[in-house]
């Protein structure tokens, strides 16, 4: 999931990889999914997706 969240920040907003990953982890923490950052979206339950 982390790559999906960071790609747009890097390519569209021009953020550095470190900055994009930091922002992505903040967002995942906010929604309670920080432990799933390394998972692929298909590995999440329907509610988590």
N, CA, C and O of each residue as an XYZ file, in Angstrom:
196
protein
N       0.812     -1.188      0.000
C       0.000      0.000      0.000
C       0.859      1.257      0.000
O       0.488      2.265     -0.601
N       1.982      1.201      0.659
C       2.823      2.390      0.771
C       3.218      2.924     -0.607
O       3.184      4.133     -0.832
N       3.586      2.043     -1.517
C       3.984      2.480     -2.863
C       2.821      3.143     -3.590
O       3.013      4.146     -4.278
N       1.625      2.598     -3.447
C       0.454      3.198     -4.101
C       0.219      4.619     -3.601
O      -0.157      5.502     -4.373
N       0.439      4.833     -2.322
C       0.191      6.150     -1.733
C       1.304      7.130     -2.083
O       1.042      8.317     -2.279
N       2.535      6.652     -2.164
C       3.657      7.562     -2.414
C       3.838      7.918     -3.888
O       4.333      9.003     -4.194
N       3.455      7.045     -4.797
C       3.685      7.300     -6.226
C       3.107      8.634     -6.694
O       3.799      9.401     -7.362
N       1.873      8.919     -6.360
C       1.246     10.171     -6.800
C       1.947     11.377     -6.184
O       2.136     12.397     -6.846
N       2.327     11.259     -4.927
C       3.010     12.381     -4.275
C       4.346     12.686     -4.950
O       4.729     13.846     -5.102
N       5.043     11.633     -5.350
C       6.355     11.804     -5.981
C       6.208     12.332     -7.406
O       6.883     13.291     -7.781
N       5.335     11.719     -8.200
C       5.238     12.051     -9.624
C       4.365     13.269     -9.914
O       4.642     14.005    -10.861
N       3.324     13.495     -9.126
C       2.427     14.622     -9.391
C       2.819     15.847     -8.573
O       2.878     16.959     -9.097
N       3.086     15.638     -7.284
C       3.395     16.766     -6.409
C       4.883     17.095     -6.346
O       5.266     18.139     -5.818
N       5.724     16.209     -6.882
C       7.153     16.462     -6.911
C       7.856     16.330     -5.571
O       8.925     16.905     -5.371
N       7.271     15.584     -4.661
C       7.882     15.395     -3.346
C       9.007     14.372     -3.421
O       9.039     13.525     -4.313
N       9.925     14.466     -2.472
C      10.990     13.468     -2.390
C      10.393     12.163     -1.880
O       9.310     12.150     -1.293
N      11.106     11.070     -2.107
C      10.618      9.761     -1.660
C      10.459      9.738     -0.145
O       9.465      9.221      0.366
N      11.426     10.292      0.576
C      11.352     10.305      2.044
C      10.155     11.106      2.543
O       9.446     10.677      3.453
N       9.936     12.272      1.940
C       8.807     13.117      2.335
C       7.479     12.422      2.030
O       6.553     12.467      2.840
N       7.387     11.787      0.872
C       6.164     11.088      0.483
C       5.886      9.910      1.414
O       4.739      9.680      1.797
N       6.932      9.162      1.779
C       6.745      8.030      2.690
C       6.328      8.500      4.079
O       5.506      7.859      4.733
N       6.888      9.607      4.523
C       6.513     10.153      5.835
C       5.030     10.545      5.843
O       4.297     10.214      6.775
N       4.604     11.247      4.803
C       3.201     11.653      4.693
C       2.285     10.435      4.597
O       1.228     10.398      5.226
N       2.691      9.443      3.814
C       1.888      8.233      3.649
C       1.724      7.500      4.978
O       0.632      7.031      5.297
N       2.797      7.401      5.750
C       2.709      6.725      7.044
C       1.809      7.499      8.006
O       1.091      6.891      8.800
N       1.840      8.813      7.945
C       0.932      9.617      8.771
C      -0.519      9.320      8.402
O      -1.368      9.170      9.280
N      -0.799      9.238      7.112
C      -2.162      8.954      6.660
C      -2.599      7.551      7.063
O      -3.725      7.359      7.523
N      -1.716      6.569      6.894
C      -2.049      5.196      7.278
C      -2.275      5.085      8.783
O      -3.157      4.350      9.225
N      -1.494      5.802      9.561
C      -1.673      5.805     11.015
C      -3.022      6.416     11.377
O      -3.717      5.927     12.268
N      -3.380      7.475     10.686
C      -4.652      8.162     10.953
C      -5.850      7.234     10.763
O      -6.839      7.337     11.488
N      -5.761      6.332      9.791
C      -6.876      5.415      9.527
C      -6.647      4.021     10.116
O      -7.415      3.098      9.845
N      -5.594      3.867     10.919
C      -5.353      2.609     11.622
C      -4.782      1.493     10.769
O      -4.974      0.318     11.085
N      -4.086      1.833      9.696
C      -3.544      0.808      8.802
C      -2.021      0.851      8.684
O      -1.466      0.294      7.738
N      -1.344      1.495      9.614
C       0.113      1.610      9.507
C       0.803      0.252      9.537
O       1.863      0.087      8.934
N       0.222     -0.716     10.224
C       0.816     -2.058     10.285
C       0.691     -2.792      8.950
O       1.366     -3.799      8.734
N      -0.150     -2.308      8.069
C      -0.380     -2.952      6.768
C       0.336     -2.225      5.628
O       0.059     -2.500      4.461
N       1.238     -1.317      5.938
C       1.899     -0.500      4.915
C       2.616     -1.336      3.865
O       2.657     -0.948      2.698
N       3.180     -2.469      4.253
C       3.942     -3.301      3.314
C       3.061     -4.276      2.533
O       3.550     -4.967      1.639
N       1.783     -4.339      2.857
C       0.879     -5.274      2.194
C       0.403     -4.732      0.849
O       0.358     -3.522      0.627
N       0.051     -5.656     -0.039
C      -0.600     -5.282     -1.289
C      -2.082     -5.050     -0.990
O      -2.623     -5.670     -0.075
N      -2.750     -4.167     -1.745
C      -4.170     -3.919     -1.506
C      -5.022     -5.192     -1.527
O      -5.993     -5.291     -0.776
N      -4.675     -6.159     -2.369
C      -5.462     -7.394     -2.453
C      -5.330     -8.244     -1.190
O      -6.111     -9.174     -0.989
N      -4.359     -7.939     -0.344
C      -4.163     -8.684      0.894
C      -4.962     -8.109      2.058
O      -4.906     -8.636      3.169
N      -5.698     -7.043      1.814
C      -6.514     -6.410      2.846
C      -7.942     -6.925      2.772
O      -8.400     -7.392      1.729
N      -8.629     -6.833      3.887
C     -10.040     -7.211      3.882
C     -10.831     -6.151      3.120
O     -10.323     -5.059      2.866
N     -12.045     -6.465      2.764
C     -12.882     -5.524      2.030
C     -13.065     -4.206      2.756
O     -13.052     -3.146      2.130
N     -13.235     -4.259      4.065
C     -13.401     -3.042      4.849
C     -12.136     -2.205      4.912
O     -12.200     -0.977      4.960
N     -10.991     -2.864      4.911
C      -9.725     -2.140      4.952
C      -9.405     -1.489      3.606
O      -8.726     -0.465      3.550
N      -9.897     -2.087      2.533
C      -9.631     -1.519      1.215
C     -10.348     -0.209      1.066
O     -10.251      0.433      0.020
